[in-house]
């Protein structure tokens, strides 16, 4: 399993392929063609946006 996080800046948070990776992996894979692909959009309530700073993303670890 892989856990990453993304800063909540708006009520609607778009999760992209690159968001599944930690910062070091994001730098390593930044030039791969599908990293900017959108996977899902999550709409938070106003109070969740105000209460939490990050959304945590749990995904299956791929490869290797």
KETI-849074 format. One record per atom (N, C-alpha, C): residue in one letter; atom name; x, y, z. Coordinates in nm, 4 decimals. Layout:
N
PT  resn  name         u         v         w
PT     a    CA         X         Y         Z
...
# end
This chain:
64
PT  resn  name         u         v         w
PT     x     N    0.0847   -0.1181    0.0000
PT     x    CA    0.0000    0.0000    0.0000
PT     x     C    0.0890    0.1241    0.0000
PT     x     N    0.0345    0.2285   -0.0564
PT     x    CA    0.1064    0.3551   -0.0679
PT     x     C    0.0177    0.4635   -0.0075
PT     x     N    0.0767    0.5516    0.0701
PT     x    CA    0.0041    0.6640    0.1281
PT     x     C    0.0750    0.7927    0.0881
PT     x     N   -0.0017    0.8855    0.0345
PT     x    CA    0.0518    1.0171    0.0006
PT     x     C   -0.0507    1.1202    0.0462
PT     x     N   -0.0154    1.2451    0.0370
PT     x    CA   -0.1096    1.3481    0.0780
PT     x     C   -0.1027    1.4662   -0.0171
PT     x     N   -0.2133    1.5394   -0.0205
PT     x    CA   -0.2215    1.6573   -0.1067
PT     x     C   -0.2840    1.7696   -0.0259
PT     x     N   -0.2283    1.8871   -0.0386
PT     x    CA   -0.2781    2.0036    0.0334
PT     x     C   -0.4162    2.0410   -0.0193
PT     x     N   -0.5080    2.0679    0.0721
PT     x    CA   -0.6430    2.1108    0.0351
PT     x     C   -0.6403    2.2615    0.0177
PT     x     N   -0.6637    2.3059   -0.1053
PT     x    CA   -0.6626    2.4490   -0.1339
PT     x     C   -0.8014    2.5025   -0.1664
PT     x     N   -0.8894    2.4155   -0.2148
PT     x    CA   -1.0267    2.4549   -0.2494
PT     x     C   -1.1224    2.3470   -0.2003
PT     x     N   -1.2499    2.3707   -0.2133
PT     x    CA   -1.3494    2.2706   -0.1735
PT     x     C   -1.3430    2.1495   -0.2658
PT     x     N   -1.3146    2.1694   -0.3940
PT     x    CA   -1.2995    2.0583   -0.4871
PT     x     C   -1.1503    2.0287   -0.5041
PT     x     N   -1.1122    1.9045   -0.4744
PT     x    CA   -0.9724    1.8625   -0.4835
PT     x     C   -0.9599    1.7622   -0.5981
PT     x     N   -0.8753    1.7935   -0.6944
PT     x    CA   -0.8508    1.7035   -0.8065
PT     x     C   -0.7277    1.6190   -0.7757
PT     x     N   -0.7443    1.4880   -0.7809
PT     x    CA   -0.6338    1.3951   -0.7580
PT     x     C   -0.5826    1.3512   -0.8941
PT     x     N   -0.4551    1.3758   -0.9186
PT     x    CA   -0.3916    1.3363   -1.0444
PT     x     C   -0.2970    1.2195   -1.0191
PT     x     N   -0.2531    1.1578   -1.1261
PT     x    CA   -0.1614    1.0436   -1.1156
PT     x     C   -0.0387    1.0798   -1.0323
PT     x     N    0.0154    1.1962   -1.0535
PT     x    CA    0.1364    1.2390   -0.9833
PT     x     C    0.1140    1.2491   -0.8319
PT     x     N   -0.0092    1.2726   -0.7899
PT     x    CA   -0.0397    1.2857   -0.6472
PT     x     C   -0.0296    1.1542   -0.5716
PT     x     N   -0.0214    1.0433   -0.6434
PT     x    CA   -0.0087    0.9132   -0.5782
PT     x     C    0.1330    0.8879   -0.5269
PT     x     N    0.2267    0.9717   -0.5661
PT     x    CA    0.3676    0.9522   -0.5328
PT     x     C    0.4146    1.0537   -0.4292
PT     x     N    0.5157    1.0152   -0.3516
PT     x    CA    0.5750    1.1103   -0.2573
PT     x     C    0.6606    1.2110   -0.3339
PT     x     N    0.7123    1.3109   -0.2646
PT     x    CA    0.7841    1.4198   -0.3315
PT     x     C    0.9052    1.3725   -0.4113
PT     x     N    0.9832    1.2799   -0.3563
PT     x    CA    1.1011    1.2294   -0.4275
PT     x     C    1.0600    1.1555   -0.5545
PT     x     N    0.9545    1.0741   -0.5455
PT     x    CA    0.9063    1.0008   -0.6631
PT     x     C    0.8442    1.0953   -0.7655
PT     x     N    0.7766    1.2001   -0.7200
PT     x    CA    0.7200    1.2983   -0.8124
PT     x     C    0.8294    1.3607   -0.8973
PT     x     N    0.9410    1.3933   -0.8352
PT     x    CA    1.0534    1.4516   -0.9089
PT     x     C    1.1102    1.3498   -1.0084
PT     x     N    1.1200    1.2249   -0.9662
PT     x    CA    1.1758    1.1190   -1.0503
PT     x     C    1.0891    1.0926   -1.1739
PT     x     N    0.9572    1.0945   -1.1564
PT     x    CA    0.8649    1.0574   -1.2637
PT     x     C    0.7990    1.1768   -1.3324
PT     x     N    0.8404    1.2984   -1.3030
PT     x    CA    0.7720    1.4178   -1.3533
PT     x     C    0.7627    1.4258   -1.5052
PT     x     N    0.8563    1.3654   -1.5773
PT     x    CA    0.8559    1.3729   -1.7232
PT     x     C    0.7783    1.2594   -1.7900
PT     x     N    0.7222    1.1691   -1.7109
PT     x    CA    0.6430    1.0607   -1.7701
PT     x     C    0.5129    1.1183   -1.8256
PT     x     N    0.4678    1.0675   -1.9401
PT     x    CA    0.3573    1.1317   -2.0122
PT     x     C    0.2222    1.1329   -1.9408
PT     x     N    0.1942    1.0400   -1.8533
PT     x    CA    0.0604    1.0329   -1.7938
PT     x     C    0.0513    1.0897   -1.6526
PT     x     N    0.1537    1.1525   -1.6059
PT     x    CA    0.1546    1.2008   -1.4681
PT     x     C    0.0508    1.3101   -1.4418
PT     x     N    0.0106    1.3837   -1.5431
PT     x    CA   -0.0865    1.4918   -1.5243
PT     x     C   -0.2307    1.4437   -1.5416
PT     x     N   -0.2505    1.3145   -1.5684
PT     x    CA   -0.3856    1.2624   -1.5862
PT     x     C   -0.4661    1.2743   -1.4579
PT     x     N   -0.5878    1.3197   -1.4708
PT     x    CA   -0.6779    1.3302   -1.3564
PT     x     C   -0.7380    1.1931   -1.3267
PT     x     N   -0.7369    1.1539   -1.1992
PT     x    CA   -0.7950    1.0261   -1.1591
PT     x     C   -0.9344    1.0442   -1.0999
PT     x     N   -0.9504    1.1485   -1.0176
PT     x    CA   -1.0785    1.1702   -0.9502
PT     x     C   -1.0834    1.3128   -0.8964
PT     x     N   -1.2050    1.3639   -0.8823
PT     x    CA   -1.2255    1.4902   -0.8127
PT     x     C   -1.3088    1.4613   -0.6894
PT     x     N   -1.2674    1.5168   -0.5764
PT     x    CA   -1.3375    1.4980   -0.4505
PT     x     C   -1.3907    1.6332   -0.4066
PT     x     N   -1.5206    1.6386   -0.3797
PT     x    CA   -1.5797    1.7638   -0.3336
PT     x     C   -1.6008    1.7536   -0.1829
PT     x     N   -1.5374    1.8456   -0.1113
PT     x    CA   -1.5464    1.8487    0.0336
PT     x     C   -1.6505    1.9512    0.0767
PT     x     N   -1.7032    1.9321    0.1946
PT     x    CA   -1.7905    2.0331    0.2512
PT     x     C   -1.7054    2.1500    0.3024
PT     x     N   -1.7672    2.2626    0.3200
PT     x    CA   -1.6951    2.3818    0.3663
PT     x     C   -1.6222    2.3558    0.4975
PT     x     N   -1.6878    2.2874    0.5903
PT     x    CA   -1.6271    2.2654    0.7219
PT     x     C   -1.5081    2.1697    0.7154
PT     x     N   -1.5128    2.0706    0.6263
PT     x    CA   -1.3968    1.9819    0.6101
PT     x     C   -1.2779    2.0594    0.5548
PT     x     N   -1.3038    2.1481    0.4587
PT     x    CA   -1.1961    2.2277    0.4007
PT     x     C   -1.1322    2.3166    0.5059
PT     x     N   -1.2121    2.3730    0.5916
PT     x    CA   -1.1603    2.4617    0.6958
PT     x     C   -1.0907    2.3848    0.8082
PT     x     N   -1.1341    2.2640    0.8329
PT     x    CA   -1.0825    2.1859    0.9459
PT     x     C   -0.9521    2.1122    0.9136
PT     x     N   -0.9371    2.0654    0.7897
PT     x    CA   -0.8224    1.9828    0.7529
PT     x     C   -0.7318    2.0552    0.6546
PT     x     N   -0.6017    2.0305    0.6667
PT     x    CA   -0.5041    2.0929    0.5777
PT     x     C   -0.4705    2.0035    0.4586
PT     x     N   -0.4767    1.8705    0.4786
PT     x    CA   -0.4385    1.7748    0.3748
PT     x     C   -0.5466    1.6694    0.3556
PT     x     N   -0.5520    1.6173    0.2337
PT     x    CA   -0.6306    1.4977    0.2068
PT     x     C   -0.5282    1.3854    0.1874
PT     x     N   -0.5515    1.2720    0.2523
PT     x    CA   -0.4598    1.1592    0.2427
PT     x     C   -0.5103    1.0619    0.1376
PT     x     N   -0.4191    1.0153    0.0530
PT     x    CA   -0.4521    0.9296   -0.0596
PT     x     C   -0.3891    0.7928   -0.0337
PT     x     N   -0.4719    0.6902   -0.0314
PT     x    CA   -0.4238    0.5535   -0.0125
PT     x     C   -0.4427    0.4814   -0.1443
PT     x     N   -0.3353    0.4231   -0.1948
PT     x    CA   -0.3430    0.3545   -0.3244
PT     x     C   -0.2580    0.2278   -0.3213
PT     x     N   -0.2806    0.1449   -0.4191
PT     x    CA   -0.2047    0.0216   -0.4348
PT     x     C   -0.0677    0.0564   -0.4897
PT     x     N    0.0364    0.0015   -0.4314
PT     x    CA    0.1714    0.0233   -0.4833
PT     x     C    0.1897   -0.0576   -0.6104
PT     x     N    0.2321    0.0075   -0.7168
PT     x    CA    0.2439   -0.0607   -0.8453
PT     x     C    0.3895   -0.0893   -0.8794
PT     x     N    0.4088   -0.1915   -0.9584
PT     x    CA    0.5413   -0.2259   -1.0084
PT     x     C    0.6340   -0.2790   -0.9017
PT     x     N    0.7576   -0.3035   -0.9437
PT     x    CA    0.8685   -0.3452   -0.8611
PT     x     C    0.8386   -0.4402   -0.7585
# end
